[in-house]
């Protein structure tokens, strides 16, 4: 994989410009990392606007924000930024092939369930409830047996700081699972 070390030419719109027009600025760090870690050939073959749009669409999906409709996006960029939907789709396929895949859907769902369970336990602690919420043991055991053991304690005996540390780790694990290893590392470097 070649890194895109060349600065963008003046005439090439930055990812931020396209993201702003599509109201997708939250995805800029991930989209930028996608372009930085992918082959220069993609930008050369498809053009910077198409590659940037493709990177934004991938970033939007991988950060669990949904889908950016390709046809709608291309029409919204119409004017001084001409992006052919077929070229953007080709760039997207090339970028997806070039970057690391996300974790399987089941792993992502398991992490999400565990995060929800930890939030429920924290809510019980914060409201001074004596009984923990009824959770399936496998919700936490599938993700982290030590977390499951911690959650098995009576609510008043659960160390809230330790549980919050587990929550931060689970949230980072979820981000890693959704982005893929290489992309996660690239986003964290920035």
N, C-alpha and C positions, 0 to 999 in steps of 0.2 A: 504494500500500500504506500503510495507516495503522498507526502504531506504537501498541502497547498501553501508553500512558503512565499509565493509571489504576491505582492500587494495587489489589491484590486485596481484595475485601471480606472481613471477618472470617469469614463463613460459608463462603467458598470454600476448599476444601482446596488447599494448595500442591502443585505438581508433586512436591516432595520426599516428601510424605505418600503419594501414590499410588505413586510409584516405590519407596518403602520397602516397601509392602505387596506389590508385585510383584517384589521383589528385583531392581530395575532401576535402582539409584541411580547407576550409572556413566553412565547416559544423561541425567541431570538437566541438566547444562550445555547440552547440545544441545537437549533438549526445551524448556528455558526460553527459549533463543534462538529456537526455532521459534515459540513463543507470543508473544514480544516483537516479532518481525518480521512477524507476520501480522496480518490485519485483526481489529479488535475485533468485527466482525459475527459471526465464527465462534463466539466465546465467548458472545455474546448469543443467537445462534440455538440453539446446542447445549448451552450450560451449561458452566461451568468444569470440572467433573469429566470430562465427555466429551471436551472439548477437550484437557485435560491428558493423559488416557489416549491420545488420538490422537497427540499430540505425542510421548509416550514411545514409542509403537509405531514412529513414523517415525524417531525418534532411534536406537532400538535397531537398526533395519534399516540405517540409514545409517552407523552406527559398526561395522558388520560383526559384530554380536553375534547375528544371526539374527532370529527372528520371535517376537513376543509374541502368543500365541493370544488373539484377541479374546473369545471366549466364556468361556474360562478366566479371563481377566483380570477380566471383568465379574463373574463369580461370586466371585472372590477379594475383590473390592471390596464385595460385597453386605453389607448391614448399614446402617451410617450413611452410606455412599456408594453411592447407587443410580446405576448407569450402564447405560443401555439399549444393548445391542450395536449396534442399528441407528443410534442417534443418534451413538455413537462412530465408527461406520464412515462416517457422513455427515460428521462433523467431520474425520475423517482425509482424506477425499476433498477437502474444502474446503482443508485445510491444505496438502496436496500440490499443489493447484492454485495456492495463494497463494505458496508458497516456490519458490526456484530449484531446478531439477532437478539431480540428480547427473550426473556425466560418463557417457558411454556405457560399458557393461560392458567392452568391449574395451580402452578406455583404462585402466580400473581394473585389469584383469588384467595389462596391460603394465607398469604401475607396480609391482604386486606381484611380478611376475617379476624386474624390475630390482632391487628391494630384496633379494630372495632371492639374486640373483647377487652383489650387493655384499657381503652377509653371508658368502657362500662365499669371496670374495676376501679379506675381512678375516680369516676363519678361517685361510686359507692363510698370510697374513702373520704372524698371531699364533703359528702353530705352526712358523714358520721354514721352510716348504716352499719349494722352489725353483721348482716348477711351479705355475702357476695352474690352478684347476679348469677343466675343459673346458666352455666356455659357447658357446652360439651367439652370434655377433657381433651378431645382430639383437636379442637380448634387451636389450642396453644401447643399441645404436644407435637403436632405435626410440624410446627415451625421451630420450636425450641423447648426441649424437655425441661430445662432448668426454669424457664418461664412458667411452664405448666406447674412445676413443683411450687414455685413462689405463689402462684395464684390459688393453689390448694389450701393455703393457710387461711385462718379466719381473717376477715378484713382488717380488724384492728391490729393484726400482727404482720401485715404486709408493709414492707419498707417502701414508702412512696417514692423516695429518691431512686431506689433501685428499680422500681417499676417504670419510672420515667426514663431511666437510662435504657431499659429494654425497649421502651416505646421509640426513643430516638433511633436506636439501632434498627428496629423493625421498619421504621419509615425510610431509613437509608437503604435497607435491603430491598424495599419495595421500589424505590427509585432505580436502584441497580438492576432489578429484575425487569422493569419496564424499558429502560434505556439499552441495556446490554452492557457488558463489561467495558469494552473499549470506549464507547460513547460516554458512559458514566465517568470513567477516568478523565476523559477530555474535558467534560463539563466541570469537573471538580478542580482541574488545573487552572481554569480561568479565574 
